[in-house]
Amino acid sequence: MTIGIIANKTKPNVFEVVSALIGKLISRDLDFIISSSLYDRKNLIRQRIGKSKFADDEKVCKRSDIILSIGGDGTMLATAFKAHKYDKPVMGINLGKLGFLAEANINQMDVFIDDIKKGRYKIENRMVIESDCCGHKIEKLFAINDIVIDKGGWPKMIDITIKVDDDYVTTFAADGLIVATPTGSTGYSISTGGPIVSPKTDVITLAPISPHSLTMRPLVLPGKQTITVKTESLHREIHVNCDGQRVFAFPPPLELKIKKCDRPLKLVHTSITNYFETLRKKLLWGIDLRKNSLNNQD
């Protein structure tokens, strides 16, 4: 088995963390390949291994059986986008703040490495959505969390029309629209009042951003349906961003056709945690903060 390592080199102590990880992989006779972005000046990593162990991210994804993404949620999404292209499973190691998508923290290295070594893990499929930008010569867009259509630098709202398959749904004015997967339901979507959706469900959610209507609420749709979003604006461009990573600007009017991708993202799931434990610990979901407040007063 070959472990791929991609990390956010802007994170504090990342080279020390990766160096420690490499030592543990070597001690367990696990092969590995590392992103060339981690070819560090401090020599913390290079002193352990040869130059042949470094490669660009594309080759890391091609040659790995499992890819470890070290950083925050942004790093995980960027790594997952590359890994999805080659149908390779990814595991997130949190070195950021929230780290909601991460499977483990850096202080759990020994546990997750042993789980991988002994095969004590599962591959969990997560929905990926794709979009065709009608009338524009651009490759298909892909997102693991969400595709967001927004007004860009325009101070006023834009007009958005939604169709599901061939059925007209509604037209409304808003700052934008979030089209999210179950994985992305706990991202940008939740901040606009969107629902928390279990990643095991096959649905797509639509969450308006600051709609100019008290009755415009998030909508949950079956994953098999195609969503057409038509957007009008008096501004010169409309923005579309995928996972908050890849941003595109289009002249209005813009029409997107969004649907579930045939190939899911593969995430590595070990014995360390489960989805609902993550909801409680990292989003404080269902936790009554008043109890802690009362205990502190006592």
Order of alpha helices (4+ residues) and beta strands (2+ residues): beta-alpha-beta-beta-alpha-beta-alpha-beta-beta-alpha-beta-beta-beta-beta-beta-beta-beta-alpha-beta-beta-beta-beta-beta-beta-beta-alpha-alpha
